[in-house]
């Protein structure tokens, strides 16, 4: 288990050059390629998402009032705290609902890995979480019998299959299958 403070997330330019994301975790190899990646991204203005052929995406708005994605002929309403899924193959355009947002995004190379995100608001055991991100100002979790205090956007990178117990606060979890 490793705690990564929000100030330690790695700044990375978007593939389309229109913004910056802050990488929390990925499985980047020596060739700088990844099969999954989890990052936070501020979205300040309406605009296109990066095309990522062969990549499945999940996104949850963690700050702000939401946005609407026009993707592959469909409209996806992205409300705070609700995970949406879409393909990186499709041309996707974001329209902010009421001002800037910050999202948490999961990208997975199709056929290489299966994972999902969820937002957890109730205290209790969270089984199988590979990464936990604090969404409220203060979060208290228990990992491997040790109580940990997290601040907003801090992360716990957890390599084991052991459970994490949410004691207080709101978290997002990445579960690998």
URNORDA-V287767 format. One record per residue. N is the residue number from 0. RES is the residue in one small letter. OMEGA is omega in degrees with one decimal (NA if undefined). NEAR is the number of other C-alpha atoms within 12 Angstrom. D_CENTER is the distance of its C-alpha to the mean C-alpha in Angstrom with 2 decimals. Layout:
((N RES OMEGA NEAR D_CENTER) (N RES OMEGA NEAR D_CENTER))
This chain:
((0 x 178.6 23 18.32) (1 x 174.9 21 17.24) (2 x 177.0 28 16.02) (3 x -179.6 27 14.25) (4 x -176.1 24 14.98) (5 x 179.6 25 13.04) (6 x -178.7 16 15.96) (7 x 178.9 17 15.40) (8 x -173.1 26 12.13) (9 x 177.5 21 13.59) (10 x -178.8 19 14.29) (11 x 176.9 22 14.33) (12 x 173.9 18 15.99) (13 x 179.3 22 14.67) (14 x 180.0 16 16.71) (15 x 176.3 16 18.77) (16 x -174.5 14 19.44) (17 x -179.4 19 18.71) (18 x -178.6 23 16.14) (19 x 171.3 24 14.11) (20 x -178.7 30 10.54) (21 x -173.1 31 9.96) (22 x 177.8 36 9.01) (23 x -177.8 39 8.09) (24 x 173.6 39 9.27) (25 x 177.4 28 10.90) (26 x -177.7 23 14.28) (27 x 179.2 17 16.06) (28 x 179.7 11 19.78) (29 x -179.6 7 22.92) (30 x 178.7 8 22.94) (31 x 175.9 11 19.63) (32 x 178.6 13 18.22) (33 x 170.8 22 15.14) (34 x 170.1 27 14.63) (35 x -177.3 35 10.89) (36 x 178.6 39 8.37) (37 x -175.3 42 4.89) (38 x 174.3 41 5.22) (39 x -179.9 40 6.00) (40 x 169.7 33 8.78) (41 x 174.2 32 11.84) (42 x -170.9 35 13.72) (43 x -177.8 25 17.32) (44 x 173.3 20 19.47) (45 x 176.7 24 19.75) (46 x -178.1 22 19.53) (47 x 169.9 27 18.63) (48 x 175.5 33 15.36) (49 x 171.3 27 15.92) (50 x 179.5 24 17.63) (51 x -178.0 23 16.18) (52 x 178.6 19 18.93) (53 x -176.9 20 18.39) (54 x 171.7 27 14.59) (55 x -174.6 30 12.91) (56 x 168.6 38 9.74) (57 x -176.2 33 7.56) (58 x 172.9 43 6.36) (59 x 175.9 43 6.83) (60 x -178.1 38 9.02) (61 x 176.7 37 8.98) (62 x 179.7 30 12.19) (63 x -171.0 22 15.12) (64 x 176.7 24 16.90) (65 x 177.8 33 14.92) (66 x 176.9 36 15.70) (67 x 175.6 31 17.34) (68 x 170.9 32 16.54) (69 x -175.1 24 19.73) (70 x 174.5 26 19.07) (71 x 179.2 16 21.69) (72 x -179.7 13 24.10) (73 x 174.6 16 21.85) (74 x 177.1 18 20.47) (75 x 175.9 28 17.10) (76 x -178.8 27 16.87) (77 x -179.4 34 13.42) (78 x 179.4 25 14.28) (79 x 176.3 26 12.64) (80 x -178.8 29 11.13) (81 x -178.7 27 11.59) (82 x 173.8 29 9.40) (83 x -179.5 31 11.11) (84 x 176.3 29 11.80) (85 x -176.6 36 13.74) (86 x 174.4 31 15.35) (87 x 177.6 29 15.00) (88 x -171.4 21 18.80) (89 x 171.2 24 19.46) (90 x -175.0 21 20.26) (91 x -179.9 29 17.77) (92 x -178.9 27 18.71) (93 x 172.4 27 16.89) (94 x 179.7 27 19.18) (95 x -177.8 30 18.21) (96 x -176.9 23 19.73) (97 x 179.4 18 21.03) (98 x -177.2 18 19.99) (99 x 176.3 23 16.97) (100 x 167.3 30 13.42) (101 x 177.6 33 10.19) (102 x 171.6 39 7.00) (103 x -175.2 44 3.25) (104 x 174.9 43 3.68) (105 x 176.8 45 4.89) (106 x -177.6 40 8.53) (107 x 174.9 37 11.41) (108 x -176.3 27 15.04) (109 x 178.4 21 17.00) (110 x -178.7 12 19.42) (111 x -175.9 17 18.12) (112 x 174.2 23 15.49) (113 x -178.2 22 14.44) (114 x 174.2 30 11.25) (115 x 177.4 32 9.46) (116 x 171.3 38 7.03) (117 x 174.7 36 9.12) (118 x -176.8 33 9.96) (119 x -178.2 32 13.07) (120 x -177.0 24 15.80) (121 x 177.2 18 18.84) (122 x 177.9 19 20.16) (123 x -175.8 20 20.71) (124 x 176.4 21 19.81) (125 x -172.9 31 16.45) (126 x 172.4 24 17.52) (127 x -177.8 26 15.92) (128 x 177.9 35 12.66) (129 x 178.8 37 11.94) (130 x 174.6 43 9.33) (131 x 179.9 49 9.43) (132 x 178.1 49 8.12) (133 x 178.6 40 10.94) (134 x 176.2 35 10.65) (135 x -176.6 25 14.44) (136 x 178.0 20 16.87) (137 x 177.7 21 18.05) (138 x 174.9 32 16.80) (139 x 178.3 33 19.14) (140 x 173.3 35 18.39) (141 x 179.4 26 20.83) (142 x 177.7 33 20.12) (143 x 177.7 18 23.13) (144 x -177.9 12 25.47) (145 x 178.4 15 24.30) (146 x -177.7 17 23.15) (147 x 176.7 27 20.36) (148 x 178.2 27 19.79) (149 x 171.5 31 16.48) (150 x -176.8 27 16.13) (151 x 176.8 26 13.43) (152 x 167.4 39 10.30) (153 x -179.1 37 12.07) (154 x 170.2 41 10.61) (155 x 176.2 38 12.72) (156 x -170.5 30 12.80) (157 x -176.1 29 15.05) (158 x -177.0 23 17.03) (159 x 175.9 19 19.37) (160 x -178.0 19 19.44) (161 x -177.1 20 20.63) (162 x 170.6 26 19.40) (163 x -179.5 37 17.60) (164 x 175.0 31 19.26) (165 x 178.9 34 17.81) (166 x 178.1 26 20.86) (167 x 178.6 26 19.80) (168 x -179.3 28 17.04) (169 x -179.4 32 13.75) (170 x 165.8 42 10.71) (171 x -177.7 44 7.46) (172 x 171.2 40 8.21) (173 x 178.5 44 7.63) (174 x 176.9 31 11.15) (175 x 179.3 27 13.04) (176 x NA 14 16.27))
